[in-house]
Amino acid sequence: MKLIFLRHGEYNRIQTNPNDGPLTENGERQANAAGQWLRDLPLRPTHLIHTPTTRTAQTAKIALAALHIDADAILLETRRLPKDFQRWVDFANERQARLDDSAVVLAVGHQYTQALMCKDFGLPEHLKKKDYRAVIAVLEGGPDNWRCVAHFPGFLPTDPVG
């Protein structure tokens, strides 16, 4: 199994729920650019997991559209992603036990998971900064042997996209 982690694009916080909001136009371009990067990989997501927020659902839909994949058709679950290394490994191992070896799971989440990817899976340290959006990490392996095999550095708010 392979696991692709993608951090959501830039979004507008809304007054009624400051923890959620839709992607900005720039965030949509970031999600599309992430999808374009994924298109160059020799693998395609077969399953999707995203957190229950507007910005992660939109990021997944836009990135997958660049791959000509319908996000709704491959949605496996909507849930919060783990916030620490052991729970992340447990999360990955659980999915691996449920899915066959050819499965490619796209998990769209937030900054805390991005920071974890830097700390525990070898992404460059500067990418754990909160400002980076649409960072991607491609993990492969299995129980106690997950490793990052490719990554996309994402964007800072000042980076021109698209």
N, C-alpha and C positions, 0 to 999 in steps of 0.2 A: 504494500500500500504506500502511496505517496500522499503527503499532506501539504497543501499550499495555504499559507496564512497570508491574508491581505488586510491591511488596515484601511478603514474607510477614508473617503476623500473629505476635503474641507466642507464644513457645513455651517448653516445659520442656526444659532441657538434661538429657540422660541421662548417667549415670556412665560407661557403656561407650563412649559417643561424645559428648563435650561439644559437638561441632560440629553435632549434630543432635538432634532430639527432636520429639515431637508438639506441636501447637498446644494452648495452654491453652484453657479455656472462653472467656476474654476474647479470645484470638487467633481463636477460631472466630467470635465476634461481630464482630471487626474484619474478617475475611474476608467475612462476610455483608454488612456495611455497605459494603465496597468493591464488592461485587457489586450492591448496591442503587444505589450511585452510578453504576456502569457501565450499569445498566438505563435510566437517564435519558438516556444518550447516543444519538445517532441512528446507532449502528453496533453490530455484534455480532461478537465474535471468531469467526473461521473456522478458526484454527489456534492451537495451544498449544505453548509451549516452557517447560519449567521445569527448574530445577537438580535434581540427583539427591539431594534431601533430603526427608525426611518433611514438614517444615513447608511447603515450597514446593508439594509435591504436594497437601497438604491445603488450603492457601490457594486454589490454582487450582480444585480440585473444589468448594469451598464457594462461592467467588465466582461461578463459572460456573453453579452450581445456582440461584443467585438470578436468573439469566438464562434458566433452563430449558434449559441446554446441558450435555450429557454431556462431561465433560473427556476421558474415554477416547476418545470418538468423534472429537475434533478434535486429539488429541495428534500433533504433528509430530516433536518430538524432546525428549529429556532430555539436558541438557548444562550445563556451567558457562557462565555469561554473562561477557562481556568485562569486564576491570577497568580499561581505560583508553579514552580517547576515540577514538583512531584504530581500535583493535580493535572498539569498539562500532559505529562508522560502517561498518567493513568487514562486521561481523556483519549489520547492518541491510541493507546493500547486497546481500550474498549472498542473503539471504532474498527481497529484492525481485526479484532476477534469476530466482529459482526459482519465484516465485508471481505470479499475475496482479495487475493493478492494484487489483482489488476486495478483495484479501486484507486481513484484519485479524488481526494476530498478537498474542496475549497472551503476554508473557514474564514469568514469575514468578521473582524473584530475591532478592537480598540487599542489605545496606546499602551496599556499595561501589558498586553500580550506581545506587542512590538518590543517593549523593553526586555521582556523575558527571552524573546528570540535572540536579542543582542547578548544578553548575559549568559544564556545556557546553550545556544545553538550556533555561536560563532559569527553572527552578523557584526559588521563594524560598529564599534561603540557609539560613534556620533549619531547613528540612526535611532538610538533610544530616546533622543530628544523629542519632547512632546510636539514640536512644531511639524515634524515630518508627516506627510500624508501619503497614502497609497503605497506604503512599503510592502514588499512581498518577500516571503521566505518559502522556499521549497524544501520540505523535509522528506527524507526517506529512511527506511530502517525498520526496526521492530522493537519489541520490549527491551528496554535498557540499551538500545543502540540507535536512537534517533539522531540524525545529523543533517545539517543544512547543506544542500548540494547546489543551490543557486539562490540568488537574491536580486531584487530590484530595489534601488535606493529610495524611490519615492520622490517627494517634492517638498520643498519649503514654501511657505506662502508667497515669497518673493520670486520663486522660479516661474519663468514663462512656461506655459503648458499649451501644446497643441497648435 
